[in-house]
Amino acid sequence: MTRLTWQGNDRNSLICLCPTCRENFEITGSYRIRRANYRQTVKEICTYCQIRMGYDYYVTPVSERG
Ligand SMILES: [Zn+2]
């Protein structure tokens, strides 16, 4: 039996993204970005650019069929 993959939350990548880098991910349309913790108030260094500050996000690749 073939099942389309449902990836659980544990497959998400937790990374810190500043607003600019988050937007870069979002515009690709290849990732789903979700705040890891809406109560987070302390910004951390962005994992991506390591310049600006941002919050933690779950970045989940959107699997395209085909
Ligand atoms: Zn950044």
N, CA, C, O and the ligand as a Tripos MOL2 file, in Angstrom:
@<TRIPOS>MOLECULE
protein
  265   263    67     0     0
PROTEIN
NO_CHARGES

@<TRIPOS>ATOM
      1 N           0.8300   -1.1860    0.0000 N.3       1 MET1
      2 CA          0.0000    0.0000    0.0000 C.3       1 MET1
      3 C           0.8760    1.2500    0.0000 C.2       1 MET1
      4 O           1.8360    1.3650    0.7610 O.2       1 MET1
      5 N           0.5190    2.1590   -0.8590 N.am      2 THR2
      6 CA          1.2840    3.3980   -0.9340 C.3       2 THR2
      7 C           0.5670    4.5100   -0.1780 C.2       2 THR2
      8 O          -0.6120    4.7840   -0.4020 O.2       2 THR2
      9 N           1.2780    5.1120    0.6820 N.am      3 ARG3
     10 CA          0.7140    6.2540    1.4070 C.3       3 ARG3
     11 C           1.5220    7.4970    1.0870 C.2       3 ARG3
     12 O           2.7530    7.4800    1.1080 O.2       3 ARG3
     13 N           0.8230    8.5580    0.7960 N.am      4 LEU4
     14 CA          1.5200    9.8240    0.6550 C.3       4 LEU4
     15 C           2.0740   10.2050    2.0210 C.2       4 LEU4
     16 O           1.4500    9.9960    3.0620 O.2       4 LEU4
     17 N           3.2390   10.7580    1.9700 N.am      5 THR5
     18 CA          3.9620   10.9840    3.2120 C.3       5 THR5
     19 C           3.3560   12.1250    4.0090 C.2       5 THR5
     20 O           3.2340   13.2490    3.5220 O.2       5 THR5
     21 N           2.9880   11.8270    5.2080 N.am      6 TRP6
     22 CA          2.6510   12.8700    6.1490 C.3       6 TRP6
     23 C           3.8120   12.9850    7.1190 C.2       6 TRP6
     24 O           4.0790   12.0810    7.9110 O.2       6 TRP6
     25 N           4.4880   14.1070    7.0390 N.am      7 GLN7
     26 CA          5.6480   14.2730    7.8910 C.3       7 GLN7
     27 C           5.2350   14.8890    9.2130 C.2       7 GLN7
     28 O           4.6220   15.9560    9.2540 O.2       7 GLN7
     29 N           5.5660   14.2310   10.2530 N.am      8 GLY8
     30 CA          5.2440   14.7290   11.5720 C.3       8 GLY8
     31 C           6.0630   15.9390   11.9400 C.2       8 GLY8
     32 O           7.0150   16.3040   11.2490 O.2       8 GLY8
     33 N           5.6880   16.5400   13.0100 N.am      9 ASN9
     34 CA          6.3560   17.7710   13.4190 C.3       9 ASN9
     35 C           7.8290   17.5560   13.7430 C.2       9 ASN9
     36 O           8.6300   18.4900   13.6890 O.2       9 ASN9
     37 N           8.1690   16.3480   14.0730 N.am     10 ASP10
     38 CA          9.5600   16.1210   14.4450 C.3      10 ASP10
     39 C          10.4940   16.1710   13.2480 C.2      10 ASP10
     40 O          11.7150   16.1150   13.3970 O.2      10 ASP10
     41 N           9.9110   16.2750   12.0590 N.am     11 ARG11
     42 CA         10.7480   16.3920   10.8700 C.3      11 ARG11
     43 C          11.0590   17.8440   10.5450 C.2      11 ARG11
     44 O          11.8490   18.1360    9.6470 O.2      11 ARG11
     45 N          10.4400   18.7360   11.2740 N.am     12 ASN12
     46 CA         10.6800   20.1470   11.0140 C.3      12 ASN12
     47 C          12.0760   20.5570   11.4570 C.2      12 ASN12
     48 O          12.6730   19.9650   12.3560 O.2      12 ASN12
     49 N          12.5620   21.5750   10.8050 N.am     13 SER13
     50 CA         13.8240   22.1510   11.2150 C.3      13 SER13
     51 C          13.5510   23.4210   11.9950 C.2      13 SER13
     52 O          12.8370   24.3100   11.5320 O.2      13 SER13
     53 N          14.1180   23.4940   13.1610 N.am     14 LEU14
     54 CA         13.9500   24.6780   13.9760 C.3      14 LEU14
     55 C          15.1550   25.5830   13.7770 C.2      14 LEU14
     56 O          16.2740   25.2650   14.1810 O.2      14 LEU14
     57 N          14.8950   26.7160   13.1460 N.am     15 ILE15
     58 CA         15.9870   27.6470   12.9300 C.3      15 ILE15
     59 C          15.5300   29.0460   13.2850 C.2      15 ILE15
     60 O          14.3360   29.3420   13.3330 O.2      15 ILE15
     61 N          16.4990   29.8900   13.5310 N.am     16 CYS16
     62 CA         16.1970   31.2750   13.8750 C.3      16 CYS16
     63 C          16.2880   32.1180   12.6050 C.2      16 CYS16
     64 O          17.2910   32.0760   11.8930 O.2      16 CYS16
     65 N          15.2300   32.8830   12.3290 N.am     17 LEU17
     66 CA         15.2010   33.6760   11.1050 C.3      17 LEU17
     67 C          14.8310   35.1200   11.4120 C.2      17 LEU17
     68 O          13.8910   35.3860   12.1610 O.2      17 LEU17
     69 N          15.5720   36.0360   10.8330 N.am     18 CYS18
     70 CA         15.1910   37.4350   10.8830 C.3      18 CYS18
     71 C          14.0730   37.6380    9.8580 C.2      18 CYS18
     72 O          13.8770   36.7850    8.9930 O.2      18 CYS18
     73 N          13.3430   38.7430    9.9390 N.am     19 PRO19
     74 CA         12.2350   38.9580    8.9920 C.3      19 PRO19
     75 C          12.6600   38.8940    7.5340 C.2      19 PRO19
     76 O          11.9130   38.3990    6.6890 O.2      19 PRO19
     77 N          13.8430   39.3870    7.2370 N.am     20 THR20
     78 CA         14.3100   39.3950    5.8530 C.3      20 THR20
     79 C          14.5380   37.9850    5.3360 C.2      20 THR20
     80 O          14.0970   37.6430    4.2380 O.2      20 THR20
     81 N          15.2230   37.1700    6.1220 N.am     21 CYS21
     82 CA         15.5010   35.8070    5.6910 C.3      21 CYS21
     83 C          14.2280   34.9690    5.6850 C.2      21 CYS21
     84 O          14.0620   34.0850    4.8450 O.2      21 CYS21
     85 N          13.3390   35.2470    6.6190 N.am     22 ARG22
     86 CA         12.0720   34.5180    6.6290 C.3      22 ARG22
     87 C          11.3200   34.7740    5.3350 C.2      22 ARG22
     88 O          10.7240   33.8670    4.7540 O.2      22 ARG22
     89 N          11.3570   36.0180    4.8960 N.am     23 GLU23
     90 CA         10.6730   36.3710    3.6560 C.3      23 GLU23
     91 C          11.3210   35.6640    2.4730 C.2      23 GLU23
     92 O          10.6350   35.2190    1.5520 O.2      23 GLU23
     93 N          12.6410   35.5650    2.5060 N.am     24 ASN24
     94 CA         13.3490   34.8790    1.4240 C.3      24 ASN24
     95 C          12.9160   33.4270    1.3130 C.2      24 ASN24
     96 O          12.7820   32.8870    0.2160 O.2      24 ASN24
     97 N          12.6990   32.8030    2.4680 N.am     25 PHE25
     98 CA         12.2090   31.4350    2.4490 C.3      25 PHE25
     99 C          10.7830   31.3760    1.9160 C.2      25 PHE25
    100 O          10.4310   30.4990    1.1270 O.2      25 PHE25
    101 N           9.9790   32.3210    2.3640 N.am     26 GLU26
    102 CA          8.5650   32.2760    2.0230 C.3      26 GLU26
    103 C           8.3270   32.4880    0.5320 C.2      26 GLU26
    104 O           7.4660   31.8370   -0.0600 O.2      26 GLU26
    105 N           9.0890   33.3950   -0.0760 N.am     27 ILE27
    106 CA          8.8260   33.7220   -1.4750 C.3      27 ILE27
    107 C           9.2110   32.5800   -2.4050 C.2      27 ILE27
    108 O           8.7530   32.5240   -3.5460 O.2      27 ILE27
    109 N          10.0540   31.6660   -1.9210 N.am     28 THR28
    110 CA         10.3910   30.5260   -2.7700 C.3      28 THR28
    111 C           9.1860   29.6110   -2.9470 C.2      28 THR28
    112 O           9.0740   28.8990   -3.9450 O.2      28 THR28
    113 N           8.2880   29.6390   -1.9690 N.am     29 GLY29
    114 CA          7.1340   28.7720   -2.0290 C.3      29 GLY29
    115 C           7.4660   27.3230   -1.7380 C.2      29 GLY29
    116 O           6.6090   26.4470   -1.8530 O.2      29 GLY29
    117 N           8.7050   27.0730   -1.3630 N.am     30 SER30
    118 CA          9.1480   25.6990   -1.1400 C.3      30 SER30
    119 C           9.1500   25.3340    0.3430 C.2      30 SER30
    120 O           9.4190   24.1890    0.7090 O.2      30 SER30
    121 N           8.8510   26.3080    1.1840 N.am     31 TYR31
    122 CA          8.9140   26.0470    2.6150 C.3      31 TYR31
    123 C           7.7090   26.6310    3.3210 C.2      31 TYR31
    124 O           7.1450   27.6500    2.9220 O.2      31 TYR31
    125 N           7.3440   25.9540    4.3670 N.am     32 ARG32
    126 CA          6.3260   26.5040    5.2460 C.3      32 ARG32
    127 C           7.0150   26.9980    6.5060 C.2      32 ARG32
    128 O           7.7790   26.2760    7.1470 O.2      32 ARG32
    129 N           6.7310   28.2280    6.8390 N.am     33 ILE33
    130 CA          7.3940   28.8480    7.9750 C.3      33 ILE33
    131 C           6.3750   29.0500    9.0890 C.2      33 ILE33
    132 O           5.3230   29.6580    8.8880 O.2      33 ILE33
    133 N           6.6960   28.5440   10.2350 N.am     34 ARG34
    134 CA          5.8070   28.7350   11.3750 C.3      34 ARG34
    135 C           6.6170   29.1400   12.5960 C.2      34 ARG34
    136 O           7.7000   28.6170   12.8600 O.2      34 ARG34
    137 N           6.0630   30.0700   13.3160 N.am     35 ARG35
    138 CA          6.7240   30.4700   14.5480 C.3      35 ARG35
    139 C           6.7790   29.2820   15.4990 C.2      35 ARG35
    140 O           5.7810   28.5940   15.7150 O.2      35 ARG35
    141 N           7.9460   29.0570   16.0550 N.am     36 ALA36
    142 CA          8.1040   27.9390   16.9730 C.3      36 ALA36
    143 C           7.4340   28.2420   18.3060 C.2      36 ALA36
    144 O           6.8580   27.3620   18.9460 O.2      36 ALA36
    145 N           7.5200   29.4850   18.7030 N.am     37 ASN37
    146 CA          6.9800   29.8420   19.9970 C.3      37 ASN37
    147 C           6.5260   31.3020   19.9590 C.2      37 ASN37
    148 O           7.3430   32.2220   19.9370 O.2      37 ASN37
    149 N           5.2160   31.4900   19.9510 N.am     38 TYR38
    150 CA          4.6920   32.8440   19.8320 C.3      38 TYR38
    151 C           4.9570   33.6700   21.0860 C.2      38 TYR38
    152 O           4.8390   34.8950   21.0740 O.2      38 TYR38
    153 N           5.3050   33.0010   22.1350 N.am     39 ARG39
    154 CA          5.6030   33.7430   23.3630 C.3      39 ARG39
    155 C           7.0530   34.1830   23.4340 C.2      39 ARG39
    156 O           7.4660   34.8830   24.3580 O.2      39 ARG39
    157 N           7.8070   33.7640   22.4500 N.am     40 GLN40
    158 CA          9.2120   34.1520   22.4510 C.3      40 GLN40
    159 C           9.3330   35.6610   22.2630 C.2      40 GLN40
    160 O           8.8040   36.2230   21.3040 O.2      40 GLN40
    161 N          10.0140   36.2870   23.1600 N.am     41 THR41
    162 CA         10.1620   37.7430   23.0790 C.3      41 THR41
    163 C          11.6100   38.1510   22.8860 C.2      41 THR41
    164 O          11.8930   39.2800   22.4870 O.2      41 THR41
    165 N          12.5200   37.2440   23.1660 N.am     42 VAL42
    166 CA         13.9330   37.5600   23.0300 C.3      42 VAL42
    167 C          14.4200   37.1350   21.6520 C.2      42 VAL42
    168 O          14.3520   35.9610   21.2880 O.2      42 VAL42
    169 N          14.9040   38.0940   20.9030 N.am     43 LYS43
    170 CA         15.4140   37.7800   19.5780 C.3      43 LYS43
    171 C          16.8170   37.1980   19.6610 C.2      43 LYS43
    172 O          17.6070   37.5230   20.5470 O.2      43 LYS43
    173 N          17.0910   36.3250   18.7010 N.am     44 GLU44
    174 CA         18.4090   35.7090   18.6270 C.3      44 GLU44
    175 C          19.0090   35.9710   17.2600 C.2      44 GLU44
    176 O          18.3270   36.4000   16.3290 O.2      44 GLU44
    177 N          20.2750   35.7080   17.1660 N.am     45 ILE45
    178 CA         20.9680   35.9000   15.8850 C.3      45 ILE45
    179 C          20.3740   34.9520   14.8440 C.2      45 ILE45
    180 O          20.2020   33.7590   15.0900 O.2      45 ILE45
    181 N          20.0730   35.5050   13.7010 N.am     46 CYS46
    182 CA         19.5040   34.7350   12.6100 C.3      46 CYS46
    183 C          20.4780   33.6400   12.1760 C.2      46 CYS46
    184 O          21.6540   33.9050   11.9260 O.2      46 CYS46
    185 N          19.9750   32.4150   12.0900 N.am     47 THR47
    186 CA         20.8140   31.2900   11.6940 C.3      47 THR47
    187 C          21.2930   31.4380   10.2620 C.2      47 THR47
    188 O          22.3570   30.9410    9.8910 O.2      47 THR47
    189 N          20.4870   32.1340    9.4610 N.am     48 TYR48
    190 CA         20.7470   32.1670    8.0310 C.3      48 TYR48
    191 C          21.8040   33.2040    7.6630 C.2      48 TYR48
    192 O          22.8160   32.8740    7.0450 O.2      48 TYR48
    193 N          21.5660   34.4500    8.0430 N.am     49 CYS49
    194 CA         22.5000   35.5070    7.6740 C.3      49 CYS49
    195 C          23.4950   35.7980    8.7930 C.2      49 CYS49
    196 O          24.5690   36.3520    8.5590 O.2      49 CYS49
    197 N          23.1220   35.4190   10.0010 N.am     50 GLN50
    198 CA         23.9790   35.6390   11.1610 C.3      50 GLN50
    199 C          24.3670   37.1020   11.3180 C.2      50 GLN50
    200 O          25.4450   37.4280   11.8130 O.2      50 GLN50
    201 N          23.4670   37.9690   10.8880 N.am     51 ILE51
    202 CA         23.6990   39.4070   11.0310 C.3      51 ILE51
    203 C          22.5680   40.0300   11.8350 C.2      51 ILE51
    204 O          22.7850   40.7050   12.8420 O.2      51 ILE51
    205 N          21.3420   39.7770   11.3510 N.am     52 ARG52
    206 CA         20.1810   40.3830   11.9870 C.3      52 ARG52
    207 C          19.6120   39.4630   13.0690 C.2      52 ARG52
    208 O          19.9990   38.3020   13.2080 O.2      52 ARG52
    209 N          18.6940   40.0270   13.8120 N.am     53 MET53
    210 CA         18.0860   39.2730   14.8960 C.3      53 MET53
    211 C          16.6900   38.8220   14.5120 C.2      53 MET53
    212 O          15.9940   39.4970   13.7530 O.2      53 MET53
    213 N          16.2910   37.6840   15.0380 N.am     54 GLY54
    214 CA         14.9570   37.2000   14.7230 C.3      54 GLY54
    215 C          14.4910   36.1720   15.7270 C.2      54 GLY54
    216 O          15.1130   35.9590   16.7680 O.2      54 GLY54
    217 N          13.3830   35.5400   15.3910 N.am     55 TYR55
    218 CA         12.7810   34.5460   16.2610 C.3      55 TYR55
    219 C          12.9770   33.1400   15.7050 C.2      55 TYR55
    220 O          13.3890   32.9540   14.5600 O.2      55 TYR55
    221 N          12.6740   32.1660   16.5380 N.am     56 ASP56
    222 CA         12.7700   30.7790   16.1040 C.3      56 ASP56
    223 C          11.5630   30.3960   15.2590 C.2      56 ASP56
    224 O          10.4270   30.7490   15.5750 O.2      56 ASP56
    225 N          11.8260   29.6740   14.1910 N.am     57 TYR57
    226 CA         10.7650   29.2150   13.2990 C.3      57 TYR57
    227 C          10.9790   27.7480   12.9550 C.2      57 TYR57
    228 O          12.1030   27.2480   12.9110 O.2      57 TYR57
    229 N           9.8680   27.0850   12.7170 N.am     58 TYR58
    230 CA          9.9350   25.7640   12.1190 C.3      58 TYR58
    231 C           9.8800   25.9330   10.6100 C.2      58 TYR58
    232 O           8.9420   26.5310   10.0820 O.2      58 TYR58
    233 N          10.8700   25.4160    9.9230 N.am     59 VAL59
    234 CA         10.9070   25.4910    8.4660 C.3      59 VAL59
    235 C          10.6890   24.0930    7.9100 C.2      59 VAL59
    236 O          11.5220   23.2030    8.0810 O.2      59 VAL59
    237 N           9.5660   23.9160    7.2460 N.am     60 THR60
    238 CA          9.2250   22.6080    6.7190 C.3      60 THR60
    239 C           9.2280   22.6450    5.2000 C.2      60 THR60
    240 O           8.4690   23.4070    4.6020 O.2      60 THR60
    241 N          10.0630   21.8400    4.5680 N.am     61 PRO61
    242 CA         10.0360   21.7820    3.1080 C.3      61 PRO61
    243 C           8.6780   21.2960    2.6140 C.2      61 PRO61
    244 O           8.1350   20.3160    3.1220 O.2      61 PRO61
    245 N           8.1480   21.9790    1.6370 N.am     62 VAL62
    246 CA          6.8980   21.5570    1.0320 C.3      62 VAL62
    247 C           7.2190   20.5820   -0.0820 C.2      62 VAL62
    248 O           7.8010   20.9520   -1.1020 O.2      62 VAL62
    249 N           6.8370   19.3490    0.1210 N.am     63 SER63
    250 CA          7.1450   18.3360   -0.8780 C.3      63 SER63
    251 C           6.2020   18.4770   -2.0540 C.2      63 SER63
    252 O           4.9800   18.4850   -1.9020 O.2      63 SER63
    253 N           6.7980   18.5890   -3.2290 N.am     64 GLU64
    254 CA          5.9960   18.7030   -4.4320 C.3      64 GLU64
    255 C           5.8650   17.3410   -5.0860 C.2      64 GLU64
    256 O           6.8400   16.6090   -5.2550 O.2      64 GLU64
    257 N           4.6600   17.0330   -5.4390 N.am     65 ARG65
    258 CA          4.4450   15.7540   -6.1060 C.3      65 ARG65
    259 C           4.8310   15.8300   -7.5720 C.2      65 ARG65
    260 O           4.6760   16.8700   -8.2110 O.2      65 ARG65
    261 N           5.3090   14.7760   -8.0750 N.am     66 GLY66
    262 CA          5.6350   14.7620   -9.4780 C.3      66 GLY66
    263 C           7.0390   14.2690   -9.6380 C.2      66 GLY66
    264 O           7.5350   14.1730  -10.7610 O.2      66 GLY66
    265 ZN         18.6920   36.6320    8.5360 Zn       67 ZN67
@<TRIPOS>BOND
     1     1     2 1
     2     2     3 1
     3     3     4 2
     4     3     5 am
     5     5     6 1
     6     6     7 1
     7     7     8 2
     8     7     9 am
     9     9    10 1
    10    10    11 1
    11    11    12 2
    12    11    13 am
    13    13    14 1
    14    14    15 1
    15    15    16 2
    16    15    17 am
    17    17    18 1
    18    18    19 1
    19    19    20 2
    20    19    21 am
    21    21    22 1
    22    22    23 1
    23    23    24 2
    24    23    25 am
    25    25    26 1
    26    26    27 1
    27    27    28 2
    28    27    29 am
    29    29    30 1
    30    30    31 1
    31    31    32 2
    32    31    33 am
    33    33    34 1
    34    34    35 1
    35    35    36 2
    36    35    37 am
    37    37    38 1
    38    38    39 1
    39    39    40 2
    40    39    41 am
    41    41    42 1
    42    42    43 1
    43    43    44 2
    44    43    45 am
    45    45    46 1
    46    46    47 1
    47    47    48 2
    48    47    49 am
    49    49    50 1
    50    50    51 1
    51    51    52 2
    52    51    53 am
    53    53    54 1
    54    54    55 1
    55    55    56 2
    56    55    57 am
    57    57    58 1
    58    58    59 1
    59    59    60 2
    60    59    61 am
    61    61    62 1
    62    62    63 1
    63    63    64 2
    64    63    65 am
    65    65    66 1
    66    66    67 1
    67    67    68 2
    68    67    69 am
    69    69    70 1
    70    70    71 1
    71    71    72 2
    72    71    73 am
    73    73    74 1
    74    74    75 1
    75    75    76 2
    76    75    77 am
    77    77    78 1
    78    78    79 1
    79    79    80 2
    80    79    81 am
    81    81    82 1
    82    82    83 1
    83    83    84 2
    84    83    85 am
    85    85    86 1
    86    86    87 1
    87    87    88 2
    88    87    89 am
    89    89    90 1
    90    90    91 1
    91    91    92 2
    92    91    93 am
    93    93    94 1
    94    94    95 1
    95    95    96 2
    96    95    97 am
    97    97    98 1
    98    98    99 1
    99    99   100 2
   100    99   101 am
   101   101   102 1
   102   102   103 1
   103   103   104 2
   104   103   105 am
   105   105   106 1
   106   106   107 1
   107   107   108 2
   108   107   109 am
   109   109   110 1
   110   110   111 1
   111   111   112 2
   112   111   113 am
   113   113   114 1
   114   114   115 1
   115   115   116 2
   116   115   117 am
   117   117   118 1
   118   118   119 1
   119   119   120 2
   120   119   121 am
   121   121   122 1
   122   122   123 1
   123   123   124 2
   124   123   125 am
   125   125   126 1
   126   126   127 1
   127   127   128 2
   128   127   129 am
   129   129   130 1
   130   130   131 1
   131   131   132 2
   132   131   133 am
   133   133   134 1
   134   134   135 1
   135   135   136 2
   136   135   137 am
   137   137   138 1
   138   138   139 1
   139   139   140 2
   140   139   141 am
   141   141   142 1
   142   142   143 1
   143   143   144 2
   144   143   145 am
   145   145   146 1
   146   146   147 1
   147   147   148 2
   148   147   149 am
   149   149   150 1
   150   150   151 1
   151   151   152 2
   152   151   153 am
   153   153   154 1
   154   154   155 1
   155   155   156 2
   156   155   157 am
   157   157   158 1
   158   158   159 1
   159   159   160 2
   160   159   161 am
   161   161   162 1
   162   162   163 1
   163   163   164 2
   164   163   165 am
   165   165   166 1
   166   166   167 1
   167   167   168 2
   168   167   169 am
   169   169   170 1
   170   170   171 1
   171   171   172 2
   172   171   173 am
   173   173   174 1
   174   174   175 1
   175   175   176 2
   176   175   177 am
   177   177   178 1
   178   178   179 1
   179   179   180 2
   180   179   181 am
   181   181   182 1
   182   182   183 1
   183   183   184 2
   184   183   185 am
   185   185   186 1
   186   186   187 1
   187   187   188 2
   188   187   189 am
   189   189   190 1
   190   190   191 1
   191   191   192 2
   192   191   193 am
   193   193   194 1
   194   194   195 1
   195   195   196 2
   196   195   197 am
   197   197   198 1
   198   198   199 1
   199   199   200 2
   200   199   201 am
   201   201   202 1
   202   202   203 1
   203   203   204 2
   204   203   205 am
   205   205   206 1
   206   206   207 1
   207   207   208 2
   208   207   209 am
   209   209   210 1
   210   210   211 1
   211   211   212 2
   212   211   213 am
   213   213   214 1
   214   214   215 1
   215   215   216 2
   216   215   217 am
   217   217   218 1
   218   218   219 1
   219   219   220 2
   220   219   221 am
   221   221   222 1
   222   222   223 1
   223   223   224 2
   224   223   225 am
   225   225   226 1
   226   226   227 1
   227   227   228 2
   228   227   229 am
   229   229   230 1
   230   230   231 1
   231   231   232 2
   232   231   233 am
   233   233   234 1
   234   234   235 1
   235   235   236 2
   236   235   237 am
   237   237   238 1
   238   238   239 1
   239   239   240 2
   240   239   241 am
   241   241   242 1
   242   242   243 1
   243   243   244 2
   244   243   245 am
   245   245   246 1
   246   246   247 1
   247   247   248 2
   248   247   249 am
   249   249   250 1
   250   250   251 1
   251   251   252 2
   252   251   253 am
   253   253   254 1
   254   254   255 1
   255   255   256 2
   256   255   257 am
   257   257   258 1
   258   258   259 1
   259   259   260 2
   260   259   261 am
   261   261   262 1
   262   262   263 1
   263   263   264 2
@<TRIPOS>SUBSTRUCTURE
     1 MET1         2 RESIDUE 1 A MET
     2 THR2         6 RESIDUE 1 A THR
     3 ARG3        10 RESIDUE 1 A ARG
     4 LEU4        14 RESIDUE 1 A LEU
     5 THR5        18 RESIDUE 1 A THR
     6 TRP6        22 RESIDUE 1 A TRP
     7 GLN7        26 RESIDUE 1 A GLN
     8 GLY8        30 RESIDUE 1 A GLY
     9 ASN9        34 RESIDUE 1 A ASN
    10 ASP10       38 RESIDUE 1 A ASP
    11 ARG11       42 RESIDUE 1 A ARG
    12 ASN12       46 RESIDUE 1 A ASN
    13 SER13       50 RESIDUE 1 A SER
    14 LEU14       54 RESIDUE 1 A LEU
    15 ILE15       58 RESIDUE 1 A ILE
    16 CYS16       62 RESIDUE 1 A CYS
    17 LEU17       66 RESIDUE 1 A LEU
    18 CYS18       70 RESIDUE 1 A CYS
    19 PRO19       74 RESIDUE 1 A PRO
    20 THR20       78 RESIDUE 1 A THR
    21 CYS21       82 RESIDUE 1 A CYS
    22 ARG22       86 RESIDUE 1 A ARG
    23 GLU23       90 RESIDUE 1 A GLU
    24 ASN24       94 RESIDUE 1 A ASN
    25 PHE25       98 RESIDUE 1 A PHE
    26 GLU26      102 RESIDUE 1 A GLU
    27 ILE27      106 RESIDUE 1 A ILE
    28 THR28      110 RESIDUE 1 A THR
    29 GLY29      114 RESIDUE 1 A GLY
    30 SER30      118 RESIDUE 1 A SER
    31 TYR31      122 RESIDUE 1 A TYR
    32 ARG32      126 RESIDUE 1 A ARG
    33 ILE33      130 RESIDUE 1 A ILE
    34 ARG34      134 RESIDUE 1 A ARG
    35 ARG35      138 RESIDUE 1 A ARG
    36 ALA36      142 RESIDUE 1 A ALA
    37 ASN37      146 RESIDUE 1 A ASN
    38 TYR38      150 RESIDUE 1 A TYR
    39 ARG39      154 RESIDUE 1 A ARG
    40 GLN40      158 RESIDUE 1 A GLN
    41 THR41      162 RESIDUE 1 A THR
    42 VAL42      166 RESIDUE 1 A VAL
    43 LYS43      170 RESIDUE 1 A LYS
    44 GLU44      174 RESIDUE 1 A GLU
    45 ILE45      178 RESIDUE 1 A ILE
    46 CYS46      182 RESIDUE 1 A CYS
    47 THR47      186 RESIDUE 1 A THR
    48 TYR48      190 RESIDUE 1 A TYR
    49 CYS49      194 RESIDUE 1 A CYS
    50 GLN50      198 RESIDUE 1 A GLN
    51 ILE51      202 RESIDUE 1 A ILE
    52 ARG52      206 RESIDUE 1 A ARG
    53 MET53      210 RESIDUE 1 A MET
    54 GLY54      214 RESIDUE 1 A GLY
    55 TYR55      218 RESIDUE 1 A TYR
    56 ASP56      222 RESIDUE 1 A ASP
    57 TYR57      226 RESIDUE 1 A TYR
    58 TYR58      230 RESIDUE 1 A TYR
    59 VAL59      234 RESIDUE 1 A VAL
    60 THR60      238 RESIDUE 1 A THR
    61 PRO61      242 RESIDUE 1 A PRO
    62 VAL62      246 RESIDUE 1 A VAL
    63 SER63      250 RESIDUE 1 A SER
    64 GLU64      254 RESIDUE 1 A GLU
    65 ARG65      258 RESIDUE 1 A ARG
    66 GLY66      262 RESIDUE 1 A GLY
    67 ZN67       265 GROUP 0 **** ****
